[in-house]
Amino acid sequence: MTVECEKVNGINLAQGVCDTGTPEIILEGVREAMKSGINSYTRHDGLEIIRKAIANKLQRDNGILVDPETDVVVSAGSTGSFYCTCVALLDPGDEVILFEPFYGYHLSTLQAVEAVPRYVTLRPPDWTFALKDLEAAITPRTKGIMICTPANPCGKIFTRQELGILADFARKHDLFVFTDEIYEYITYDGAKHISPASLPELKDRTITIGGYSKTFSITGWRIGYSACPAKWSERIGYVNDLVYVCAPAPLQHGVARGINELAPSFYQNLAKEYQKKRDMICQALNDIGLKPWKPQGAYYALADASIIPGRTSKERAMHLLETTGVASVPGEAFYDGDSGENILRFCYAKTTEVLDDACKRLRKGF
């Protein structure tokens, strides 16, 4: 859709690229690192400064206690962290439960290591599930469960009650719990992000995966991490070394500066700004009859596009692009079956000016 959008010189609300600025302190940290010679290979699991920063942040913000010397692996973005985790801990044929609508890279990564996804479909408007849904997906080959919270693409934040259900389920079936928490600071309306590994019953079986692509608007830097007990992080670190050698050294240093020195108000303001943008796009979608499911977090909105002409969500997305110049992602990208055929995803991680233009185009062209 990004390619198609470029062809018509449209506004790209498809790809999750942040158009907002990167904090100066982070850029300053990168320049400082390059000038001081931090330009070579780092230790396979990352520079000491960023491993310590991540460990301190996990304790402060997430209630997770890890040893920065043994439990943290810095990798090439959260996607790279998940890939290394899957290679390290899964064998071909192992099954992993995946909630749908899912993030495409989670599915692709599982397929790349020849793992088998087992789908549990979340039910709108609150994107709920029941224990019976999980039990219907389990088989003797099931090795893990993937949780994305706040979730791409639906913006769901898993509640403490839901995490309790998942904890009992994972313990009963002896499963790994893989979590993607890349949007942890982008939450709305008082909703609180809870890290699964902060629950005592999950801490010893959870691999927490995160990063700063979204929080610091550095999607192209590829700085992510995994945090888990040393018996697993050692394996993950070996794979990270074999696949990536290390994450970019000066960028690690810059991100560490941001983690260590940005005030709590930075994260609070980030969430407030995105909430305003969420309300902008959801209002515009409502105005043209594309009813959105208001997200609790992340920076995407799913909308019911059944009134748009087309047999598939791809045809509907193309029709919207042709008539308004606004690109979205077809819902079929997030489902194994046909549940996404009437759904489009809109990314609102844009400057206010660009997003306002997109909203005007939607209202005028549809």
C-alpha positions as CSV (number, residue, x, y, z in Angstrom):
1,M,0.0,0.0,0.0
2,T,3.0,2.3,0.6
3,V,4.1,1.7,-3.0
4,E,0.5,2.3,-4.3
5,C,0.3,5.5,-2.2
6,E,3.5,6.9,-3.7
7,K,2.1,6.3,-7.2
8,V,-0.8,8.7,-6.6
9,N,1.2,11.1,-4.3
10,G,-1.3,10.2,-1.5
11,I,-1.1,10.4,2.3
12,N,0.2,7.1,3.8
13,L,-1.8,6.0,6.7
14,A,-0.8,2.4,5.9
15,Q,2.7,1.8,7.1
16,G,3.5,2.3,10.8
17,V,6.2,4.9,10.2
18,C,6.5,7.7,12.8
19,D,6.5,11.1,11.3
20,T,7.0,12.8,14.6
21,G,10.4,14.1,15.7
22,T,13.2,12.3,17.6
23,P,14.2,13.9,21.0
24,E,17.3,16.0,20.7
25,I,19.0,14.3,23.6
26,I,19.0,11.0,21.7
27,L,20.5,12.5,18.6
28,E,23.1,14.2,20.8
29,G,23.9,10.8,22.3
30,V,24.5,9.3,18.9
31,R,26.8,12.2,17.8
32,E,28.7,11.9,21.1
33,A,29.2,8.2,20.6
34,M,30.4,8.5,17.0
35,K,32.9,11.3,17.9
36,S,34.2,9.3,20.9
37,G,34.9,6.2,18.8
38,I,31.9,4.0,19.6
39,N,31.7,2.8,16.0
40,S,32.9,-0.8,16.2
41,Y,31.3,-4.1,17.2
42,T,29.7,-4.2,20.6
43,R,29.3,-7.2,22.8
44,H,26.8,-9.6,21.1
45,D,24.1,-8.6,23.6
46,G,24.7,-4.9,23.5
47,L,26.7,-2.1,25.2
48,E,26.7,-2.1,29.0
49,I,25.1,1.4,29.1
50,I,22.0,0.3,27.2
51,R,21.6,-3.1,29.0
52,K,21.7,-1.3,32.3
53,A,19.3,1.4,31.1
54,I,16.8,-1.3,29.9
55,A,17.1,-3.2,33.2
56,N,16.5,0.0,35.2
57,K,13.6,0.9,33.0
58,L,12.0,-2.5,33.3
59,Q,12.2,-2.4,37.1
60,R,10.9,1.2,37.2
61,D,8.2,1.2,34.6
62,N,7.2,-2.5,34.3
63,G,7.9,-4.1,37.6
64,I,10.3,-6.6,36.1
65,L,13.6,-7.4,37.8
66,V,16.4,-8.5,35.4
67,D,20.2,-8.7,35.6
68,P,21.6,-6.5,32.8
69,E,24.7,-8.7,32.7
70,T,22.8,-12.0,31.9
71,D,19.2,-11.4,31.1
72,V,19.0,-8.6,28.4
73,V,19.9,-9.0,24.7
74,V,19.9,-5.9,22.5
75,S,19.1,-6.7,18.9
76,A,18.1,-5.3,15.5
77,G,14.7,-3.9,16.6
78,S,11.9,-5.8,18.4
79,T,11.3,-7.8,15.2
80,G,15.0,-8.9,15.3
81,S,14.6,-9.8,19.0
82,F,11.5,-11.9,18.3
83,Y,13.3,-13.7,15.4
84,C,16.3,-14.5,17.6
85,T,14.0,-15.7,20.3
86,C,12.1,-18.0,18.0
87,V,15.3,-19.5,16.5
88,A,16.7,-20.1,19.9
89,L,13.6,-21.6,21.6
90,L,11.4,-23.2,19.0
91,D,12.0,-26.2,16.8
92,P,10.3,-26.8,13.4
93,G,6.8,-28.0,13.9
94,D,6.4,-26.4,17.3
95,E,3.1,-24.6,17.6
96,V,2.5,-21.1,18.9
97,I,-0.9,-19.6,19.7
98,L,-1.3,-16.3,17.9
99,F,-4.2,-13.9,18.6
100,E,-5.9,-12.4,15.5
101,P,-6.0,-9.8,14.2
102,F,-2.2,-10.3,14.4
103,Y,0.8,-8.2,13.4
104,G,2.1,-9.7,10.1
105,Y,5.7,-9.9,11.2
106,H,4.8,-12.1,14.1
107,L,3.2,-14.6,11.7
108,S,6.1,-14.3,9.2
109,T,8.7,-14.8,11.9
110,L,7.0,-18.0,13.1
111,Q,6.7,-19.3,9.6
112,A,10.4,-18.4,8.9
113,V,11.5,-20.7,11.7
114,E,9.0,-23.4,10.5
115,A,6.8,-23.0,13.6
116,V,3.1,-23.5,13.2
117,P,0.6,-20.7,14.2
118,R,-2.6,-21.7,16.0
119,Y,-5.1,-18.9,15.8
120,V,-7.4,-17.5,18.5
121,T,-9.7,-14.8,17.2
122,L,-10.3,-11.7,19.3
123,R,-13.9,-10.5,19.3
124,P,-14.7,-6.8,18.7
125,P,-15.6,-4.2,20.0
126,D,-13.3,-4.9,23.0
127,W,-11.3,-7.7,21.3
128,T,-12.1,-10.2,23.9
129,F,-11.4,-14.0,24.2
130,A,-12.4,-16.8,26.5
131,L,-10.5,-19.7,28.1
132,K,-12.4,-22.1,25.9
133,D,-10.9,-20.3,22.8
134,L,-7.4,-21.1,24.1
135,E,-8.3,-24.6,25.0
136,A,-9.6,-25.2,21.5
137,A,-6.3,-24.1,20.0
138,I,-4.0,-26.2,22.2
139,T,-2.4,-29.5,20.9
140,P,0.5,-31.6,22.2
141,R,2.8,-29.7,19.8
142,T,2.0,-26.3,21.3
143,K,5.1,-24.7,22.8
144,G,4.2,-21.0,23.3
145,I,1.7,-18.2,23.1
146,M,2.3,-14.7,21.5
147,I,0.9,-11.6,23.2
148,C,1.1,-8.1,21.7
149,T,0.0,-5.5,24.2
150,P,-0.9,-2.7,23.4
151,A,-1.7,-4.6,20.2
152,N,-1.0,-3.8,16.6
153,P,-3.4,-3.6,14.7
154,C,-6.4,-3.4,17.1
155,G,-5.0,-1.3,20.0
156,K,-6.1,-3.8,22.6
157,I,-4.5,-3.7,26.0
158,F,-4.6,-7.0,27.9
159,T,-6.1,-6.6,31.3
160,R,-4.8,-8.1,34.5
161,Q,-7.8,-10.5,34.5
162,E,-7.0,-11.6,31.0
163,L,-3.3,-12.0,31.8
164,G,-4.3,-14.1,34.8
165,I,-6.3,-16.4,32.5
166,L,-3.3,-16.6,30.2
167,A,-1.0,-17.3,33.2
168,D,-3.1,-20.3,34.4
169,F,-3.3,-21.6,30.8
170,A,0.5,-21.2,30.2
171,R,1.3,-22.9,33.5
172,K,-1.1,-25.8,32.9
173,H,0.3,-26.5,29.4
174,D,3.9,-25.5,30.2
175,L,4.1,-22.8,27.5
176,F,6.6,-20.0,26.7
177,V,4.9,-16.6,26.7
178,F,6.3,-14.3,24.1
179,T,5.3,-10.6,24.5
180,D,5.7,-7.7,22.2
181,E,5.4,-4.5,24.2
182,I,6.8,-2.0,21.6
183,Y,3.8,0.4,22.2
184,E,3.9,0.2,26.0
185,Y,4.0,4.0,26.5
186,I,1.1,4.8,24.1
187,T,-2.0,4.2,26.1
188,Y,-5.3,6.1,26.3
189,D,-8.2,7.1,28.5
190,G,-6.4,6.0,31.7
191,A,-5.8,2.4,30.4
192,K,-2.7,0.9,32.0
193,H,-0.2,-1.3,30.3
194,I,0.7,-4.4,32.3
195,S,3.8,-6.4,31.4
196,P,3.0,-10.1,31.6
197,A,6.4,-10.8,33.2
198,S,5.5,-8.6,36.1
199,L,3.0,-11.2,37.3
200,P,4.8,-13.7,39.6
201,E,3.1,-16.7,37.9
202,L,4.5,-15.6,34.5
203,K,7.9,-14.1,35.2
204,D,9.8,-17.4,34.8
205,R,8.3,-18.4,31.5
206,T,8.0,-15.0,29.7
207,I,10.3,-13.5,27.1
208,T,9.6,-9.7,27.2
209,I,10.3,-8.1,23.8
210,G,10.4,-4.3,23.4
211,G,12.2,-1.4,21.7
212,Y,12.2,2.3,21.1
213,S,11.3,2.6,17.4
214,K,7.8,4.0,18.3
215,T,8.5,5.7,21.6
216,F,11.5,7.7,20.2
217,S,10.3,7.9,16.6
218,I,13.4,6.0,15.3
219,T,11.8,3.2,13.3
220,G,14.8,3.1,11.0
221,W,17.4,2.7,13.7
222,R,16.4,-0.9,14.6
223,I,17.2,-1.0,18.4
224,G,15.1,-3.6,20.3
225,Y,15.7,-6.0,23.1
226,S,14.5,-9.2,24.8
227,A,14.6,-9.8,28.5
228,C,14.2,-13.1,30.2
229,P,15.8,-15.6,32.5
230,A,19.5,-16.2,31.7
231,K,19.0,-19.9,30.7
232,W,17.1,-18.6,27.6
233,S,18.8,-15.2,27.0
234,E,22.1,-17.0,26.6
235,R,20.6,-18.9,23.7
236,I,19.0,-15.8,22.3
237,G,22.3,-14.0,22.5
238,Y,24.1,-16.7,20.6
239,V,21.5,-16.4,17.7
240,N,21.7,-12.6,17.8
241,D,25.5,-12.9,17.3
242,L,25.1,-15.3,14.4
243,V,22.4,-13.3,12.6
244,Y,23.2,-9.7,13.4
245,V,26.5,-9.7,15.2
246,C,25.2,-6.7,17.2
247,A,22.9,-3.7,16.9
248,P,24.4,-0.5,15.6
249,A,26.8,0.7,18.3
250,P,26.3,4.5,18.3
251,L,22.6,4.1,18.1
252,Q,22.6,1.9,21.1
253,H,24.4,4.7,23.0
254,G,21.9,7.3,21.9
255,V,18.9,5.2,22.9
256,A,20.5,4.6,26.3
257,R,20.8,8.4,26.8
258,G,17.1,8.7,26.0
259,I,16.1,6.0,28.4
260,N,18.3,7.4,31.2
261,E,17.6,11.1,30.8
262,L,14.1,11.7,29.4
263,A,11.7,12.8,32.1
264,P,8.4,11.0,32.9
265,S,6.6,14.0,31.3
266,F,8.0,13.0,27.9
267,Y,6.1,9.7,28.0
268,Q,3.0,11.4,29.4
269,N,3.0,14.0,26.6
270,L,3.6,11.3,24.0
271,A,0.4,9.5,25.0
272,K,-1.6,12.7,25.2
273,E,-0.6,13.7,21.7
274,Y,-1.4,10.3,20.2
275,Q,-4.8,10.4,22.0
276,K,-5.6,13.6,20.2
277,K,-4.6,12.1,16.9
278,R,-6.6,9.0,17.6
279,D,-9.7,11.1,18.2
280,M,-9.0,13.0,15.0
281,I,-8.9,10.0,12.8
282,C,-11.7,8.2,14.6
283,Q,-14.0,11.2,14.2
284,A,-13.2,11.5,10.5
285,L,-13.9,7.8,10.0
286,N,-17.2,8.1,11.8
287,D,-18.1,11.1,9.7
288,I,-17.8,9.1,6.5
289,G,-19.5,6.0,7.8
290,L,-16.4,3.8,8.4
291,K,-17.1,2.9,12.0
292,P,-13.8,2.6,13.9
293,W,-13.2,0.4,16.9
294,K,-11.6,3.0,19.2
295,P,-8.1,1.7,20.3
296,Q,-7.0,1.6,23.9
297,G,-3.3,1.9,22.9
298,A,-0.7,1.8,20.0
299,Y,-1.3,4.2,17.1
300,Y,-3.6,2.3,14.7
301,A,-7.4,2.3,14.2
302,L,-9.3,-0.6,12.7
303,A,-12.5,0.5,10.9
304,D,-15.5,-1.3,9.4
305,A,-15.2,-0.7,5.7
306,S,-18.1,-2.8,4.5
307,I,-19.8,0.2,2.8
308,I,-16.8,0.7,0.5
309,P,-17.2,-1.0,-2.9
310,G,-15.2,-4.2,-3.4
311,R,-15.2,-7.9,-2.8
312,T,-12.1,-8.0,-0.6
313,S,-10.4,-5.7,1.8
314,K,-7.7,-5.1,-0.7
315,E,-10.2,-3.9,-3.3
316,R,-11.8,-1.7,-0.7
317,A,-8.4,-0.2,0.3
318,M,-7.6,0.5,-3.3
319,H,-10.9,2.1,-3.9
320,L,-10.4,4.4,-0.9
321,L,-6.9,5.3,-2.1
322,E,-8.2,6.1,-5.6
323,T,-11.1,8.3,-4.4
324,T,-9.5,10.1,-1.4
325,G,-5.7,9.7,-1.8
326,V,-5.5,8.1,1.6
327,A,-3.7,4.8,2.0
328,S,-4.8,2.1,4.5
329,V,-4.0,-1.5,5.1
330,P,-6.5,-4.2,4.0
331,G,-7.8,-6.2,7.0
332,E,-7.0,-9.5,5.3
333,A,-3.3,-8.8,6.3
334,F,-4.2,-9.5,9.9
335,Y,-6.3,-12.6,9.8
336,D,-5.8,-16.2,8.7
337,G,-9.3,-16.6,7.4
338,D,-11.8,-14.1,5.8
339,S,-12.6,-12.3,9.0
340,G,-10.7,-9.2,7.9
341,E,-12.4,-8.7,4.5
342,N,-14.5,-5.8,5.7
343,I,-11.8,-4.1,7.8
344,L,-9.2,-1.4,7.0
345,R,-6.3,-0.3,9.3
346,F,-5.3,3.4,9.6
347,C,-2.0,4.5,11.1
348,Y,-2.2,8.0,12.8
349,A,1.5,8.3,13.7
350,K,1.8,11.5,11.6
351,T,2.3,15.1,12.2
352,T,-0.9,17.0,13.1
353,E,-0.8,18.8,9.8
354,V,-0.5,15.6,7.7
355,L,-3.2,13.9,9.7
356,D,-5.5,16.9,9.4
357,D,-5.0,16.8,5.6
358,A,-5.8,13.1,5.5
359,C,-9.0,13.7,7.5
360,K,-10.0,16.4,5.1
361,R,-9.4,14.2,2.1
362,L,-11.4,11.4,3.6
363,R,-14.4,13.7,4.3
364,K,-14.2,15.3,0.9
365,G,-13.5,12.3,-1.3
366,F,-15.6,9.6,0.1
